[in-house]
């Protein structure tokens, strides 16, 4: 497939330019207010330096918008070292009441080739013993979601709430295959969700769908429509929560290459607001809109007059699962440009031929 050949070449070039850093240096953590299943609480985010996403390192080249493999040491990291890094990162944060711990790796937490079973079970055991930790959230591709793995994880966690976020990205199989290069179908996602639902009679396990807003070769109008449709689909097939990820330009990706050539722009923040308004009225499960890089050159952007305020209002919407009156009524002179962009975007959006790219 042409997109995989192109992605493989881009990925190889990006990896060659990567600065070699130790696992300890690649680890990261932060904390902040977040929405738990039980309500507003505290979240601790931990990024563990694993060997790298198996899909990105395969001949496929990975996803067109993702450079998280660049945050990996690209060598196996032993179980003991991963656990030690996790402990050090957790020690930096106060574990208050009503805390969720979200563990990120560059690929799949449930893939034992990336996160050894010993490290996985030990980390979950540590969180089991933390009284104020209510829930634990990890990420995985659907192929690693099996009954055996879910049982092992849930028992190691002492049956605290365990959520597996999967990068569905979109309910459109064509977009996922030819614009994102995700490497799985809606049917694969549905199978993983069914496995999770089957385990819910014995374990406190849930599925979350990550949805991507505006893949490459997608107009502003298409991006809004597809995002809303995808959230409705995720709810329909059994996801417990949805998390939208509006596009940001990662270095060393096909998305960045198109952006530099003037063939791609991240979504308007107005588009994000429109998506939120529509899903708040039509989707019953919790929906979160990530605001990372809002108002920056490589992220969703309106204008300097409204970027910051809209970001703040969207965060409020995440916490309270509503559309604040100010967000509903918010206006700015740049909205006219967005309206025109949406109206004419099917005529003006990029139709770049990927097979001709160098």
C-alpha positions in Angstrom: 0.0 0.0 0.0 1.4 3.4 -1.1 0.8 5.1 2.3 2.7 2.4 4.1 5.7 2.7 1.8 5.8 6.4 2.3 5.3 6.1 6.1 8.1 3.6 6.4 10.5 5.9 4.6 9.5 8.9 6.7 9.7 6.8 9.9 13.2 5.5 9.1 14.5 9.0 8.3 13.0 10.3 11.6 14.5 7.5 13.6 17.9 8.1 12.1 17.8 11.7 13.3 16.6 10.9 16.8 18.8 12.0 19.6 19.7 9.0 21.8 18.4 9.5 25.4 18.3 7.2 28.4 15.0 5.7 29.5 15.2 7.8 32.7 15.5 11.0 30.6 12.5 10.0 28.4 10.1 9.5 31.3 7.7 12.2 32.1 4.8 12.9 34.5 2.4 15.7 35.5 -0.9 16.1 37.4 -4.0 18.2 37.2 -7.8 18.3 37.6 -9.7 15.8 35.5 -13.0 14.0 35.1 -13.2 10.6 36.7 -16.1 8.2 36.4 -17.1 9.3 39.9 -16.9 13.0 39.1 -14.2 15.7 39.1 -11.0 14.6 40.7 -7.2 14.5 40.4 -5.3 12.9 37.6 -1.6 11.8 37.6 -0.2 11.2 34.1 2.9 9.0 33.8 4.8 8.5 30.5 6.9 5.3 30.6 9.9 4.9 28.2 9.2 1.5 26.5 10.8 -0.1 23.5 8.5 1.7 21.1 5.2 1.1 19.3 5.2 -2.2 17.6 3.0 -0.9 14.7 5.2 2.2 14.2 8.4 0.1 14.1 6.9 -2.5 11.7 7.2 -2.3 7.9 3.9 -0.2 8.0 5.7 2.9 9.3 2.8 3.5 11.8 0.2 6.3 11.9 0.5 9.4 9.7 0.2 11.9 12.6 2.1 10.2 15.4 5.7 10.7 16.5 5.5 9.1 20.0 8.0 6.5 18.9 10.5 9.3 19.0 10.0 9.4 22.8 11.2 5.8 23.1 14.7 4.5 23.6 14.1 2.0 20.8 15.7 -0.8 22.9 14.1 -3.2 25.4 13.7 -1.6 28.8 13.8 -4.2 31.6 10.9 -4.8 33.9 12.8 -3.7 37.0 13.9 -0.5 35.4 10.4 0.3 34.2 9.1 -0.3 37.7 11.8 1.9 39.2 11.1 4.7 36.8 7.3 4.4 37.6 8.0 4.6 41.4 10.2 7.7 41.0 7.6 9.5 38.9 4.7 8.6 41.2 6.7 9.9 44.2 6.7 13.4 42.6 2.9 13.8 42.9 0.5 13.9 45.8 -2.0 11.1 45.7 -5.1 12.9 46.9 -8.6 11.5 47.2 -10.4 10.7 44.0 -7.3 10.1 41.9 -7.0 8.5 38.5 -3.6 7.4 37.2 -3.1 7.5 33.5 -0.2 5.5 32.1 1.1 6.2 28.6 3.7 4.4 26.6 4.6 5.1 23.0 2.4 2.1 21.9 0.4 -0.5 23.8 0.5 -1.0 27.6 -1.0 -4.5 27.1 1.6 -5.7 24.5 4.0 -7.7 26.6 6.8 -7.2 24.1 6.6 -3.4 24.9 5.7 -3.6 28.6 6.9 -6.9 30.2 4.2 -8.8 32.2 6.3 -8.6 35.3 6.5 -4.8 35.1 2.8 -4.4 34.2 1.6 -6.5 37.1 4.0 -4.9 39.5 2.9 -1.4 38.5 -0.8 -2.3 38.8 -0.1 -3.9 42.2 1.5 -0.7 43.4 -1.6 1.2 42.4 -3.9 -1.4 44.0 -2.3 -0.6 47.3 -2.8 3.2 46.9 -6.1 3.8 48.8 -6.8 7.1 47.0 -6.4 5.8 43.5 -9.9 5.1 42.2 -9.1 4.2 38.6 -6.3 3.4 36.2 -6.2 4.2 32.5 -3.9 2.7 29.9 -3.7 2.6 26.1 -3.6 -0.3 23.8 -4.2 -1.4 20.2 -7.2 -3.7 20.1 -5.3 -6.8 19.1 -3.7 -7.0 22.6 -7.1 -6.9 24.4 -7.7 -10.5 25.4 -9.6 -12.1 28.2 -6.4 -13.5 29.7 -4.7 -10.1 29.7 -7.7 -8.3 31.1 -8.1 -10.9 33.8 -4.4 -10.7 34.8 -4.5 -6.9 34.9 -7.8 -6.7 36.8 -6.6 -9.1 39.4 -3.3 -7.4 39.8 -5.2 -4.1 40.2 -7.5 -5.6 42.9 -10.5 -4.9 40.7 -10.2 -1.1 40.9 -11.7 0.5 37.8 -9.5 -0.3 34.8 -10.0 1.6 31.5 -8.4 0.6 28.2 -8.2 3.4 25.7 -8.0 2.4 22.1 -7.1 4.7 19.2 -10.2 4.0 17.1 -9.6 7.6 15.6 -12.6 7.4 13.3 -15.6 5.2 12.5 -14.7 5.5 8.8 -12.7 2.5 7.8 -11.4 4.2 4.6 -10.1 7.2 6.5 -8.4 4.9 9.1 -6.7 2.8 6.4 -5.8 5.3 3.8 -5.4 8.6 5.7 -4.2 7.4 9.1 -2.6 4.1 8.3 -3.9 2.6 11.6 -3.7 -1.0 10.7 -7.0 -2.2 12.1 -10.8 -2.0 11.2 -14.0 -1.1 13.0 -14.6 -4.8 13.3 -11.3 -5.2 15.2 -12.3 -2.4 17.6 -15.8 -3.9 18.1 -14.3 -7.3 18.9 -12.0 -5.7 21.6 -14.9 -3.8 23.1 -17.0 -7.0 23.2 -14.2 -8.8 25.0 -14.1 -6.0 27.6 -17.9 -6.0 28.0 -17.8 -9.8 28.4 -15.4 -9.4 31.3 -17.5 -6.8 33.1 -19.6 -9.5 34.9 -16.5 -10.3 36.9 -14.2 -7.2 36.6 -14.4 -3.4 36.7 -13.1 -2.9 33.2 -14.1 -0.4 30.6 -13.4 0.7 27.0 -12.5 4.2 25.9 -12.4 5.3 22.3 -9.7 7.9 21.3 -11.0 9.8 18.2 -8.8 12.0 16.0 -10.1 15.3 14.7 -9.0 16.1 11.1 -6.7 13.5 9.6 -4.7 14.4 6.5 -6.5 14.8 3.2 -9.7 15.8 5.1 -11.6 19.1 4.7 -12.8 21.1 7.7 -16.4 20.2 7.0 -15.5 16.5 6.7 -13.6 16.6 9.9 -16.5 18.0 11.9 -19.0 15.5 10.4 -16.7 12.5 10.8 -15.8 13.4 14.4 -19.5 13.6 15.5 -20.4 10.4 13.6 -17.5 8.6 15.2 -18.5 9.6 18.8 -22.0 8.3 18.1 -20.6 5.1 16.7 -18.2 4.6 19.7 -21.2 4.9 22.1 -23.3 2.6 20.0 -20.8 -0.3 20.0 -20.2 -0.1 23.8 -17.4 2.3 24.7 -17.8 3.8 28.1 -16.1 7.1 27.3 -14.8 9.1 24.3 -11.7 11.2 24.2 -11.2 13.5 21.2 -7.7 14.4 20.1 -7.7 17.4 17.7 -4.7 17.3 15.4 -1.3 18.7 16.3 1.7 18.6 14.0 4.3 16.1 15.3 7.8 16.2 14.0 8.9 13.5 11.7 5.4 12.6 10.4 3.6 12.6 7.1 1.3 15.2 8.5 4.2 17.5 9.2 5.5 17.0 5.6 2.1 17.9 4.2 1.8 20.9 6.6 5.2 22.2 5.5 4.1 22.0 1.9 1.0 24.0 2.6 -1.3 20.9 2.0 -2.6 20.6 5.6 -3.7 22.7 8.5 -4.9 21.5 12.0 -8.6 22.2 12.7 -9.9 25.5 13.7 -10.8 25.7 17.4 -14.3 26.8 16.1 -14.5 23.3 14.6 -13.7 21.8 18.0 -16.4 23.9 19.6 -18.9 22.8 16.9 -18.1 19.1 17.5 -18.5 19.6 21.3 -21.9 21.2 20.8 -23.2 18.4 18.6 -21.9 15.5 20.8 -23.1 17.1 24.0 -26.7 16.9 22.6 -26.5 13.5 21.0 -24.0 11.3 23.0 -24.9 10.2 26.5 -21.5 8.8 27.6 -18.7 11.2 28.9 -16.9 13.0 26.1 -13.5 14.7 26.7 -11.9 17.1 24.2 -8.1 17.3 24.5 -6.8 20.9 24.4 -3.1 20.2 24.0 -1.3 22.8 21.8 -4.4 24.9 21.4 -3.4 28.3 20.1 0.0 27.3 19.0 1.5 27.3 15.5 1.3 23.5 15.3 -2.1 23.0 16.9 -5.7 24.0 16.6 -5.9 27.8 16.2 -8.4 30.6 15.8 -6.9 34.0 16.5 -4.9 35.6 19.4 -8.1 37.3 20.6 -10.0 34.1 21.4 -7.6 31.1 21.5 -7.0 31.2 25.3 -10.6 31.9 26.4 -12.0 29.2 24.2 -9.5 26.7 25.5 -10.5 27.5 29.1 -14.2 27.1 28.2 -13.6 23.7 26.6 -11.7 22.5 29.7 -14.8 23.6 31.7 -17.0 21.7 29.3 -14.8 18.6 29.9 -15.1 18.7 33.6 -18.9 19.4 33.7 -20.0 17.6 30.6 -22.1 20.5 29.4 -21.8 23.5 27.0 -21.2 26.6 29.2 -23.5 29.4 28.2 -20.4 31.6 27.4 -19.2 28.9 25.0 -22.6 28.6 23.4 -22.8 32.3 22.8 -19.1 33.1 22.2 -18.3 35.1 19.2 -15.2 36.6 17.6 -14.4 38.3 14.3 -12.4 35.3 13.2 -15.5 33.2 13.2 -16.5 34.6 9.8 -13.3 33.2 8.3 -14.0 29.8 9.9 -17.5 29.8 8.5 -16.2 30.5 5.0 -13.6 27.8 5.4 -16.2 25.2 6.3 -18.6 26.3 3.6 -15.9 26.1 0.8 -13.6 23.5 2.3 -14.7 20.7 0.1 -13.4 22.8 -2.9 -10.2 24.0 -1.3 -8.9 21.1 0.9 -5.8 19.3 -0.1 -6.0 16.6 -2.7 -2.2 15.9 -2.6 -1.3 12.7 -4.4 0.7 10.7 -1.8 2.3 8.5 -4.5 4.1 11.5 -5.9 5.6 12.7 -2.7 9.3 12.4 -2.1 
